[in-house]
Amino acid sequence: MFNKTKNIKRVVSLSVAAVCMMSALNFAPLNDKQSVDAADIMTAFEITQDMKIGWNYGNSLDATKYMADHAGLETETAWGNPKATQATFDAVKAKGFNTVRLPTTWYQHLDENNNIDPEWMARVREVVDYCYKNDMYVILNIHHEEWINRPDFDTAYEEMSVKLKAVWKQIAEEFKDYDQHLIFEGMNEPRAAGQEYEWWLAPSAPKEKLFEVINKLNQDFVDTVRSVESPYKDTRLLSCPPYCASGSDINMMSALELPNDPYVAASVHAYSPYNFCMGDGDHSTFSETYATELEGILKNIRKTFIDNNIPVILGEFSASNYNNTEARCEWATTYISLAKSYGFPCVLWDNDARGNEDQSEAHDYLNRDTNTWYEDSGQVVDAMMAVLADDSIVWGAKDFTTAKQYKHDDISKGKELTDVAGSYDSGVDGKEGSPAKIIKFSEFEGKDIAVKYTGGDPELAFMDAEWGGWTTVKPYYVDEKNGIAYFSADDIKTAWESNNGSVSSLNSFIIRATGKTTVVKAAIVDKGVLVEKPDKPITSTTTSGTGTTTTTTQTTASGSGSTTTTTTTAVPDDFKFEVVKLPVTLTGEKTIKFTVEGTPSASVGGGICYDDGEWASVEWSGNIGKDGKLEMEVDISTIPASVKSAEIQIWWSNVWDNATETGIDKPAKVSVGSSGNTNPTTSKNPDINYGDVNEDGKVSLADAVLIMQALSNPDEYKLSEKVAKAGDVVGNDGLTAKDAVAIQMIDLQLLSVSDLPVDDINF
């Protein structure tokens, strides 16, 4: 996995070197080719968010049919597609795509010394420029390279490394002056071609060696590109795949050790769920089972990378055309909704293989002969674009899929299922899951099976008395905060009966790992209760003997305490959703403390809600004590420094009537006391947006770059007094290289904007 600590040390060490250089007044002015407008420099996550959604120019530049009539530049048409023109990418842009991936095969255009044919390089550059003219992002890769995808992959590193470095050095030099809109992808789907473990980790796979080779090649790729002088030498986004670029196998993803570089992203593919998209499953409908499977796959991508502060690009996805437009539209809506809310861009695979004999490879969206969209597949693309235009689905939000949550009794109150705890690994023979547990459907009918765990989300596999009829079921809800997966008896019954008939034949089950999973406990619990969460602040309600009232409380929270005023007005009796809310003013705290009063022993939860252009929240939950009080302290360091106000909201309590009636057992109350935080000893001026040197409303690497430019070339980069004060975040002694280091530390999450200004930093 990505070694974040090493990455931080590398980046900070660069800044420390800059500090030493500047302290010696050994400056060199930036020339025109070196100079980059600091306001244009984006972080890796800013790039992936701005990419939005992409389209693959597939089966063209990557065509591998090297025949007499398809040699040289003619290879672009070897798979039956016409050569692209500017009109091709105009159509892609007009449809709503903001990114183009250019799968490109190079081995057919190399001489014996690994030199790239200049004519081929010029054609690739011409196609890149088609996209650049439309202000689109471009992903350029090496694709279908036979010298990478080979049976002896695990033992051929030395040979592959030489060629990979030679090819990427030439590509990096050719495109050195292209800005951050050009992204390099080191390899496509590197794998042991022809082996039984080509696409999955079969028992015979030399897993450790395969993973070692992948990681070494990725490092070679990054080192080679970074060695080429360029204005974007250190800030070009580079993407690296795991073994075969699998986005559906958590073991392959977890084995990816990304180079220690702040501008490196993971690159994965997910034609998921496979049975619907390309496999032998039912293509007529996009079922709830398919949707659950898809959510699990994309969530594992998010948990493996995004949750570990690693950007990811889903470079290929599609559902082949089985004349099932309606089902594909439902799939597309679900797919992009999940990916958008998880926070990574997806790039649609399009090979324009209309009427392909192999229907599983009929990924036909754009008719490249006319540069128009096929009517049926165009509807699928429209479904994707509708999601991107839907502001209620927030990019990277922590409320991931819908506004639904389920609340359950504590797992300890359920009927425990013994002898299933343990550590399991789907990639290790004999350790894929727990021992079999005898169970009859009647034991959990109408209830849920709860599994408390750490690691990959577990699955349940059911079988009959003869160890047959295997049926796998995924959780319908995962309480990620408490690490509990819930499986519905209704889902289990539906899945079993679709395979085996009457559920009376169900006899036992095992808990299977998704990747590496440690099962702590399992139990049969009462069915979960659906709790709808608000998508915007809703006035709280409490009940009295005569009706319902609205309570609005304004509190100012700071390191020194709080003040509160309360007003009460009447609201209609048919107001149905209880949300207790408490507005608060934020003044730079890392945490916020508050007290919830309610029914003793009740469970309660909600969020610290705020508006940063889009509604978001930091969720919290806990149990009220016997004294009727719950003292909460919530980490709010992820709330942007620009946000000055928020609301503490209570969304649910297990003593409420499912948020559908006006009455609750006892009105829950919330109050804010002293946060217990202290301000930095360095004086904070509330009128200064510390760290925001380029005045774009955020603190990022671009601000650090602008400080360095102003220090090295003050005549060209003149900063106003206001901006200089904003940049003076360390020591209150004017702009120094330490200020740039501190801002880089914020970009790497070693400091928070709320910490600024500081007396000093340690590096």
C-alpha positions in Angstrom: 0.0 0.0 0.0 1.0 3.6 -0.5 3.5 4.7 2.1 2.2 8.1 3.1 5.0 8.8 5.6 7.7 8.3 3.1 5.9 10.5 0.6 5.6 13.3 3.1 9.3 13.1 4.0 10.2 13.3 0.3 8.1 16.4 -0.4 9.0 18.2 2.8 12.7 17.4 2.2 12.4 19.2 -1.2 11.1 22.3 0.6 13.8 22.1 3.3 16.3 22.1 0.5 14.7 25.2 -0.8 14.9 26.8 2.7 18.6 26.1 2.8 19.1 27.6 -0.7 17.2 30.7 0.1 18.9 31.2 3.4 22.2 31.4 1.4 20.6 33.9 -1.0 21.6 31.7 -3.9 18.6 32.4 -6.2 18.2 31.8 -9.8 15.4 33.6 -11.6 12.8 31.5 -13.4 13.1 31.6 -17.1 10.1 31.4 -19.4 10.1 27.7 -19.8 10.4 27.1 -16.1 7.8 29.6 -15.1 4.3 28.3 -14.2 1.4 30.4 -13.1 0.9 29.3 -9.5 -2.8 29.8 -9.8 -3.0 27.1 -12.4 -1.3 24.4 -10.4 -3.7 21.9 -9.0 -3.3 19.1 -6.4 -3.7 15.5 -7.6 -7.2 15.4 -6.0 -8.2 18.7 -7.7 -7.2 17.2 -11.0 -9.2 14.0 -10.6 -12.2 16.0 -9.5 -12.0 18.3 -12.4 -11.7 15.4 -14.8 -15.3 14.5 -14.0 -16.0 11.8 -16.6 -14.0 10.5 -19.6 -14.2 8.6 -22.9 -11.8 6.0 -24.3 -10.6 6.3 -27.9 -10.5 2.5 -27.9 -9.4 0.1 -30.7 -7.6 2.8 -32.7 -4.2 4.0 -31.6 -4.0 0.8 -29.6 -4.7 -1.5 -32.5 -2.3 -4.4 -32.6 -3.0 -6.1 -36.0 0.4 -5.5 -37.6 -0.2 -6.6 -41.2 1.1 -5.6 -44.6 -2.0 -3.5 -45.2 -2.0 -2.0 -41.6 1.6 -1.0 -41.0 3.0 2.3 -39.6 0.3 4.9 -39.3 -2.3 2.6 -40.8 -2.4 0.5 -37.6 -4.9 3.1 -36.3 -7.5 1.5 -38.7 -6.5 -2.1 -38.2 -9.6 -2.9 -36.1 -12.0 -1.3 -38.5 -12.4 2.2 -37.0 -11.6 5.2 -39.1 -8.9 7.7 -38.2 -9.9 10.3 -35.7 -10.4 13.9 -36.7 -11.0 17.0 -34.7 -14.8 16.4 -35.3 -14.5 13.1 -33.3 -13.4 14.9 -30.1 -15.7 17.8 -30.7 -18.6 15.3 -30.5 -17.2 13.8 -27.4 -16.8 17.2 -25.7 -20.3 18.3 -26.8 -21.8 15.2 -25.2 -20.4 16.3 -21.8 -17.1 14.4 -21.5 -14.2 16.4 -20.0 -11.5 13.7 -20.3 -10.2 11.5 -23.1 -8.1 8.4 -22.6 -5.9 7.6 -25.5 -4.9 3.9 -25.3 -1.8 3.7 -27.4 0.3 0.8 -28.5 4.0 1.5 -29.1 5.9 -1.7 -29.6 5.0 -1.9 -33.3 6.5 1.5 -33.8 9.9 0.9 -32.1 13.2 0.1 -33.8 15.8 -2.4 -32.4 17.1 0.4 -30.1 13.6 1.2 -28.7 13.4 4.5 -30.6 9.8 5.5 -31.4 9.0 6.1 -35.1 8.8 9.9 -35.4 5.7 9.7 -37.7 3.9 7.7 -35.1 4.9 10.1 -32.3 3.6 13.0 -34.4 0.3 11.3 -35.0 -0.2 10.6 -31.3 0.6 14.3 -30.6 -1.9 15.3 -33.3 -4.6 13.4 -31.5 -3.6 14.8 -28.1 -3.9 18.3 -29.6 -7.5 17.5 -30.8 -8.4 17.1 -27.2 -6.3 20.1 -26.0 -8.1 22.4 -28.4 -11.3 21.5 -26.5 -9.7 22.1 -23.1 -10.0 18.5 -22.2 -7.9 16.3 -20.0 -5.9 13.6 -21.8 -4.7 10.3 -20.4 -1.9 8.9 -22.5 -0.6 5.4 -21.8 1.2 2.4 -23.2 -1.4 -0.3 -24.2 -1.4 -3.9 -25.4 2.4 -4.0 -25.2 3.4 -7.7 -25.8 6.7 -7.1 -24.1 4.7 -6.4 -20.8 1.8 -8.8 -21.1 3.7 -12.1 -21.3 3.6 -15.5 -19.7 7.0 -15.0 -17.9 5.9 -11.7 -16.4 7.1 -12.6 -12.9 10.7 -13.3 -14.2 11.1 -10.7 -17.0 11.5 -7.5 -15.0 15.0 -6.6 -16.2 14.0 -6.8 -19.9 10.7 -5.0 -19.3 12.3 -2.3 -17.3 14.8 -1.3 -20.0 12.1 -0.9 -22.7 9.6 0.8 -20.4 12.1 3.5 -19.3 13.2 4.0 -22.9 9.6 4.5 -24.2 8.5 6.8 -21.3 11.6 9.0 -21.6 10.8 9.7 -25.2 7.1 10.3 -24.5 7.9 12.6 -21.5 10.3 14.6 -23.6 7.9 15.0 -26.5 5.1 16.3 -24.2 7.2 18.2 -21.7 5.6 21.5 -22.3 2.0 20.2 -21.9 0.3 21.4 -18.7 -1.5 19.4 -16.0 -4.3 18.5 -18.5 -2.0 15.8 -19.8 -1.8 12.7 -17.6 0.5 9.8 -18.1 -0.6 6.2 -17.3 2.4 4.0 -16.9 0.9 0.7 -18.1 -2.6 -0.6 -19.1 -3.4 -4.0 -17.6 0.1 -5.5 -16.9 -0.2 -9.3 -16.4 1.1 -12.8 -17.1 -0.7 -13.3 -20.4 -1.7 -16.9 -21.2 -1.3 -18.1 -17.6 -4.3 -19.4 -15.6 -3.6 -16.5 -13.3 -3.7 -13.9 -16.0 -6.8 -12.3 -14.7 -7.3 -13.7 -11.2 -5.0 -14.9 -8.4 -5.3 -18.6 -9.1 -3.6 -20.9 -6.5 -0.7 -21.4 -8.9 0.0 -17.7 -9.1 3.4 -16.5 -7.8 1.6 -13.6 -6.2 4.4 -12.0 -4.3 6.7 -12.0 -7.4 3.9 -10.7 -9.6 3.2 -7.8 -7.2 6.9 -7.1 -6.8 7.4 -6.7 -10.5 4.3 -4.5 -10.8 5.6 -2.2 -8.1 9.1 -2.0 -9.5 7.8 -1.1 -13.0 5.6 1.6 -11.6 8.5 3.1 -9.8 10.6 3.0 -13.0 7.8 4.8 -14.8 7.6 7.6 -12.2 11.3 8.0 -11.9 11.7 8.2 -15.6 9.1 10.9 -16.2 10.3 12.9 -13.3 13.8 12.9 -14.7 12.8 14.8 -17.8 13.1 18.6 -17.4 9.7 20.3 -17.7 7.7 23.1 -16.1 5.4 20.3 -14.9 8.2 17.8 -14.0 6.9 17.4 -10.5 3.2 18.3 -10.8 2.1 16.2 -13.8 -0.3 13.5 -12.6 1.0 10.0 -13.2 -1.2 6.9 -12.8 -0.1 3.4 -11.9 -2.1 0.2 -12.0 -2.1 -2.8 -9.8 -1.8 -6.3 -11.3 -4.0 -6.4 -14.4 -5.4 -3.0 -13.3 -8.1 -4.9 -11.3 -10.6 -2.7 -9.5 -12.7 -5.7 -8.4 -10.0 -7.7 -6.6 -9.1 -6.1 -3.3 -6.0 -8.3 -2.9 -4.6 -7.0 -6.1 -5.4 -3.4 -5.2 -4.0 -3.7 -1.6 -0.7 -5.1 -3.0 -0.1 -1.9 -5.0 2.7 0.0 -3.5 2.6 3.4 -5.2 5.7 5.5 -5.6 6.2 8.1 -2.9 5.0 11.1 -4.9 2.2 13.6 -4.3 1.2 13.5 -7.9 0.7 9.8 -8.3 -2.8 8.2 -8.6 -3.9 4.6 -8.8 -5.4 3.4 -12.1 -8.0 0.6 -12.0 -10.6 -0.9 -14.4 -14.0 -2.3 -13.4 -16.5 -3.7 -15.9 -18.8 -4.3 -12.9 -20.8 -6.2 -12.0 -19.1 -8.5 -14.6 -22.0 -10.9 -15.1 -24.2 -8.0 -16.1 -21.6 -6.0 -18.1 -19.8 -8.7 -20.0 -20.5 -12.1 -18.5 -23.1 -14.8 -18.7 -25.6 -13.3 -16.3 -29.0 -11.9 -16.9 -28.7 -8.7 -18.9 -32.4 -7.9 -19.2 -32.6 -6.0 -15.9 -30.2 -4.3 -13.5 -31.3 -6.0 -10.4 -30.9 -5.0 -6.7 -28.4 -7.9 -6.4 -26.3 -6.4 -9.2 -26.6 -2.9 -7.6 -25.4 -4.3 -4.3 -22.5 -6.1 -5.9 -21.5 -2.9 -7.8 -21.6 -0.9 -4.6 -19.3 -3.3 -2.9 -16.8 -3.2 -5.7 -16.7 0.5 -6.0 -16.7 0.9 -2.2 -13.6 -1.3 -2.0 -11.8 1.0 -4.5 -12.7 4.0 -2.3 -11.6 2.2 0.9 -8.3 1.1 -0.6 -7.3 4.4 -2.1 -9.5 7.5 -1.4 -9.8 6.7 2.3 -6.0 6.5 2.4 -5.6 9.9 0.7 -4.7 8.3 -2.7 -6.4 9.7 -5.8 -7.7 7.0 -8.2 -8.8 7.1 -11.8 -11.2 4.4 -13.0 -9.7 4.1 -16.5 -12.1 1.7 -18.1 -15.8 0.8 -17.4 -18.7 -0.1 -19.7 -21.7 -2.4 -20.0 -21.7 -4.2 -23.4 -24.7 -3.7 -25.6 -27.1 -6.7 -25.2 -30.0 -4.7 -26.7 -30.9 -3.9 -23.1 -30.9 -0.1 -23.1 -33.2 0.4 -20.1 -31.1 -1.9 -17.9 -27.9 -0.2 -19.0 -29.3 3.2 -18.2 -30.1 2.0 -14.7 -26.6 0.6 -14.4 -25.1 3.8 -15.6 -27.0 5.9 -13.1 -26.0 3.7 -10.2 -22.4 3.5 -11.4 -21.8 7.2 -11.8 -23.8 8.1 -8.7 -21.5 5.9 -6.6 -18.3 7.0 -8.3 -19.2 10.6 -8.0 -20.1 10.4 -4.3 -16.9 8.3 -3.6 -14.8 10.9 -5.4 -13.1 9.4 -8.5 -13.6 10.0 -12.2 -14.6 7.1 -14.6 -13.6 6.7 -18.2 -16.0 4.9 -20.5 -14.6 2.2 -22.8 -15.8 2.7 -26.4 -14.5 0.5 -29.2 -17.4 1.3 -31.6 -17.8 -2.4 -32.1 -21.4 -2.2 -33.3 -22.8 -5.7 -34.0 -19.6 -7.4 -32.8 -19.9 -11.2 -33.0 -18.6 -11.4 -29.5 -21.5 -9.5 -27.9 -19.6 -9.2 -24.6 -17.3 -6.8 -26.5 -19.9 -4.6 -28.1 -19.0 -1.4 -26.4 -20.6 0.9 -29.0 -21.4 4.5 -28.1 -20.0 6.9 -30.7 -20.4 6.1 -34.4 -17.0 7.2 -35.6 -18.0 7.1 -39.2 -20.5 9.9 -38.6 -19.3 11.3 -35.2 -22.8 10.9 -33.9 -24.0 8.9 -30.9 -26.0 5.7 -31.4 -29.5 6.3 -30.3 -29.6 3.4 -27.7 -26.1 3.7 -26.3 -26.4 7.5 -26.4 -29.2 7.2 -23.8 -26.8 5.3 -21.5 -24.4 8.2 -21.8 -27.2 10.7 -21.1 -28.0 8.8 -17.9 -24.4 9.3 -16.8 -24.4 13.0 -17.6 -27.7 13.5 -15.7 -25.9 12.2 -12.5 -23.0 14.6 -13.0 -25.5 17.5 -13.4 -27.4 16.5 -10.2 -26.2 18.8 -7.4 -27.8 16.6 -4.8 -25.1 14.0 -5.4 -22.0 15.6 -4.0 -18.5 14.8 -5.3 -16.6 12.9 -2.6 -19.3 13.3 0.0 -19.2 11.0 3.0 -22.9 10.3 2.8 -22.0 8.0 -0.1 -24.9 6.5 -2.0 -28.3 7.7 -0.8 -29.9 9.5 2.1 -30.6 6.2 3.8 -29.3 4.8 7.0 -30.4 1.8 9.0 -30.4 1.6 12.8 -30.1 -1.6 14.7 -30.0 -2.7 18.3 -26.5 -3.3 19.7 -25.1 -6.5 18.2 -24.5 -7.8 21.8 -28.3 -8.0 22.2 -28.7 -10.4 19.3 -28.4 -14.2 19.2 -24.7 -14.9 18.9 -23.5 -17.2 16.1 -20.4 -18.9 17.6 -17.3 -20.3 16.1 -17.1 -17.9 13.1 -14.6 -15.4 14.4 -11.2 -15.3 12.9 -8.9 -13.7 10.3 -9.6 -14.7 6.7 -8.0 -14.0 3.3 -9.8 -14.6 0.0 -6.4 -14.9 -1.7 -5.1 -17.8 0.4 -6.3 -21.4 -0.1 -8.1 -22.8 2.9 -8.4 -19.4 4.6 -11.0 -17.8 2.4 -13.7 -17.9 5.1 -14.9 -19.1 8.4 -15.8 -22.7 9.3 -19.3 -23.7 8.2 -22.1 -22.9 10.6 -25.3 -25.0 10.6 -28.3 -22.8 10.4 -31.9 -23.1 9.2 -33.7 -20.2 7.5 -36.4 -20.3 10.2 -33.8 -19.3 12.7 -33.3 -15.8 11.1 -36.5 -15.3 9.1 -37.6 -11.7 9.3 -34.4 -10.7 10.9 -30.8 -9.6 9.9 -27.5 -11.4 10.3 -24.9 -8.9 11.7 -21.2 -9.4 11.3 -18.7 -7.2 13.2 -15.4 -7.1 11.3 -12.4 -5.2 10.2 -10.8 -5.1 6.7 -12.8 -5.9 3.5 -16.5 -6.2 3.7 -17.5 -9.8 4.4 -19.9 -11.9 2.4 -22.2 -14.8 3.4 -22.2 -18.0 1.4 -25.0 -20.5 2.0 -25.3 -24.1 1.0 -27.5 -27.1 1.5 -26.9 -30.3 3.5 -24.8 -31.8 0.8 -22.5 -28.8 0.6 -24.2 -27.8 -2.7 -26.3 -24.9 -3.9 -23.7 -22.3 -3.1 -25.3 -18.9 -2.9 -23.3 -15.8 -2.1 -25.0 -12.7 -0.5 -23.5 -9.3 0.1 -24.5 -7.0 2.9 -27.4 -4.6 2.2 -26.0 -2.1 4.7 -22.6 -1.5 6.3 -22.2 0.6 9.4 -18.7 1.7 8.6 -18.3 3.7 11.8 -18.8 0.6 14.0 -17.6 -1.9 11.5 -20.7 -4.0 11.2 -22.2 -5.5 8.0 -25.9 -6.4 7.9 -27.4 -9.2 5.7 -31.2 -9.3 5.3 -33.2 -12.5 5.5 -35.3 -11.3 2.6 -32.2 -10.8 0.4 -30.9 -14.3 1.4 -34.3 -15.9 0.6 -34.5 -14.2 -2.8 -30.9 -15.2 -3.7 -31.3 -18.8 -2.5 -34.7 -19.4 -4.2 -33.4 -18.0 -7.5 -30.8 -20.8 -7.5 -32.2 -23.6 -5.5 -35.9 -23.4 -5.1 -37.4 -23.6 -1.6 -35.5 -22.0 1.2 -36.2 -25.0 3.4 -33.2 -26.7 1.8 -30.8 -24.0 3.1 -28.7 -25.8 5.8 -25.5 -23.8 6.6 -23.4 -20.8 5.8 -19.8 -19.5 6.0 -18.6 -15.9 6.3 -16.3 -15.3 3.3 -13.6 -12.7 3.2 -13.4 -9.9 0.6 -9.7 -9.5 0.5 -8.4 -9.7 4.1 -11.2 -9.7 6.7 -11.1 -10.3 10.4 -14.5 -11.4 11.8 -14.9 -10.3 15.4 -18.5 -11.5 16.0 -21.7 -12.5 14.3 -25.3 -12.5 15.6 -28.9 -12.7 14.5 -30.5 -9.3 15.3 -33.8 -7.6 14.7 -34.4 -6.2 11.2 -32.9 -2.7 10.7 -35.0 0.4 10.9 -34.7 2.8 7.9 -33.8 6.3 9.0 -34.1 9.1 6.3 -31.5 11.8 6.7 -32.1 15.4 5.7 -30.2 16.8 2.7 -30.3 20.3 4.1 -30.8 21.9 7.5 -34.3 21.3 8.9 -35.7 23.2 11.8 -35.9 21.0 14.9 -39.2 20.0 16.4 -40.2 18.9 19.9 -43.6 18.0 21.1 -45.8 19.3 23.9 -49.3 18.5 25.1 -50.8 21.1 22.7 -48.8 20.6 19.6 -45.4 21.1 18.0 -42.9 23.9 18.4 -39.8 25.1 16.5 -36.7 25.8 18.5 -33.9 27.8 16.9 -30.7 28.2 19.0 -27.8 30.3 18.0 -24.5 29.5 19.6 -21.0 30.9 19.1 -18.4 28.3 19.8 -14.7 29.2 20.4 -11.8 28.4 22.5 -13.1 30.6 25.3 -16.6 29.3 25.5 -20.1 29.9 24.0 -23.1 32.1 24.2 -26.6 30.9 23.5 -30.0 32.5 22.7 -33.2 30.6 22.0 -36.5 31.5 20.4 -39.6 29.3 20.1 -42.4 29.6 17.5 -45.3 27.3 16.5 -45.1 25.1 13.4 -47.9 23.0 11.8 -48.9 19.8 13.6 -48.3 17.7 10.4 -44.6 18.4 10.4 -43.2 14.9 10.2 -39.4 14.9 10.4 -37.7 15.5 13.7 -34.2 17.0 13.4 -32.8 18.7 16.4 -30.3 21.4 15.2 -28.0 23.9 16.8 -26.3 26.5 14.7 -22.6 27.2 15.7 -20.0 29.7 14.6 -16.6 28.1 13.8 -13.5 30.0 14.8 -10.7 27.6 14.0 -11.3 24.6 16.3 -10.0 21.2 15.4 -12.7 19.6 17.5 -16.1 20.7 18.8 -17.6 19.6 22.1 -21.3 19.4 22.9 -23.8 17.7 25.2 -26.8 15.8 24.1 -29.6 15.2 26.6 -32.3 12.6 26.1 -33.6 9.2 27.2 -31.0 7.3 29.3 -29.2 4.5 27.4 -30.7 5.7 24.1 -28.5 5.6 21.0 -28.4 8.9 19.1 -26.5 10.3 16.1 -26.3 13.0 13.5 -23.8 15.3 11.9 -21.9 18.5 12.0 -23.4 20.0 8.9 -22.0 22.8 6.8 -22.3 24.5 3.4 -19.1 24.7 1.4 -20.9 25.4 -1.9 -22.4 21.9 -1.5 -24.0 20.5 1.6 -21.8 18.2 3.6 -21.4 16.8 7.1 -19.1 15.2 9.6 -21.1 12.4 11.2 -21.2 11.4 14.9 -23.1 9.0 17.1 -23.1 7.7 20.7 -25.1 6.4 23.6 -26.7 8.6 26.2 -25.6 7.8 29.7 -27.7 6.8 32.7 -27.7 10.5 33.8 -29.5 11.4 30.6 -26.4 13.0 29.0 -24.0 12.3 26.3 -20.7 14.3 26.1 -19.5 14.4 22.5 -16.2 15.6 21.1 -16.1 15.5 17.3 -13.1 16.0 15.0 -14.0 18.8 12.6 -10.5 19.3 11.1 -11.8 18.2 7.7 -14.2 21.1 7.5 -12.6 23.7 5.2 -11.2 26.8 7.0 -13.3 29.0 4.8 -16.4 27.6 6.5 -17.4 29.9 9.3 -20.7 28.4 10.4 -22.2 25.0 10.8 -25.1 23.1 12.6 -24.9 20.4 15.1 -27.8 18.1 14.0 -29.4 15.1 15.6 -30.9 12.9 12.9 -32.0 9.8 14.7 -32.4 8.1 18.0 -33.5 4.5 18.6 -36.3 5.9 20.8 -37.8 7.9 18.0 -40.7 6.6 16.0 -38.7 6.0 12.8 -38.8 9.7 12.0 -42.3 9.3 10.7 -44.4 10.6 13.6 -44.4 13.9 15.4 -43.9 12.4 18.8 -40.7 11.2 20.4 -40.2 9.7 23.9 -38.3 12.6 25.2 -37.1 15.6 23.2 -33.4 15.3 22.6 -31.5 18.5 23.4 -28.1 19.6 22.4 -25.9 22.4 23.8 -22.4 23.6 23.2 -19.9 24.3 26.0 -16.3 25.3 26.0 -14.4 23.6 23.2 -11.3 23.3 25.4 -9.1 24.4 22.5 -6.6 27.2 22.7 -5.6 29.5 19.9 -2.0 29.5 18.7 0.3 31.9 20.5 0.9 33.6 17.2 -1.7 36.3 16.9 -4.6 35.4 14.5 -6.2 38.2 12.5 -9.8 37.2 11.6 -9.7 39.4 8.5 -6.8 37.5 7.0 -7.3 34.3 5.1 -4.1 32.7 6.2 -2.3 30.6 3.5 -4.5 31.8 0.6 -1.8 33.6 -1.2 -3.3 33.5 -4.7 -6.8 34.5 -3.3 -8.6 31.6 -4.9 -10.5 30.8 -1.7 -8.5 27.7 -0.8 -5.1 26.8 0.6 -3.2 24.5 -1.7 0.2 23.7 -3.3 -0.3 26.6 -5.7 0.0 29.0 -2.8 3.3 27.5 -1.8 4.6 27.8 -5.3 3.6 31.5 -5.5 5.5 32.2 -2.3 8.6 30.5 -3.7 8.3 32.4 -7.0 7.9 35.7 -5.1 11.0 35.0 -3.0 13.2 34.0 -6.0 12.0 36.7 -8.3 10.3 39.5 -6.4 10.3 41.9 -9.4 8.2 39.6 -11.5 6.0 38.2 -8.7 5.0 41.3 -6.7 2.6 40.5 -3.8 0.3 43.1 -2.3 0.6 43.8 1.4 -2.6 41.9 2.0 -1.4 38.8 0.2 2.0 38.9 1.9 0.2 38.9 5.3 -1.9 36.0 4.2 1.3 34.1 3.2 3.1 34.9 6.5 1.9 31.8 8.3 5.0 31.0 10.3 6.6 33.2 12.9 5.0 36.5 12.0 8.3 37.6 10.4 7.4 38.3 6.8 7.5 35.9 3.9 10.1 33.1 4.1 10.6 29.7 2.7 9.2 28.3 5.9 5.8 29.7 5.0 5.9 27.7 1.7 6.9 24.6 3.7 4.0 25.0 6.1 1.5 25.3 3.2 2.9 22.1 1.6 2.5 20.4 5.0 -1.2 21.4 4.9 -1.5 20.0 1.4 0.0 16.7 2.8 -2.3 16.9 5.9 0.5 17.4 8.4 -1.0 20.7 9.4 -4.6 22.1 9.2 -5.6 25.5 7.9 -7.1 26.0 11.3 -3.6 25.8 12.8 -2.5 28.9 11.0 -0.6 31.1 11.9 2.0 29.1 13.9 5.1 30.1 15.8 7.3 27.6 14.0 7.4 24.3 12.2 9.5 21.2 12.7 10.8 19.4 9.6 
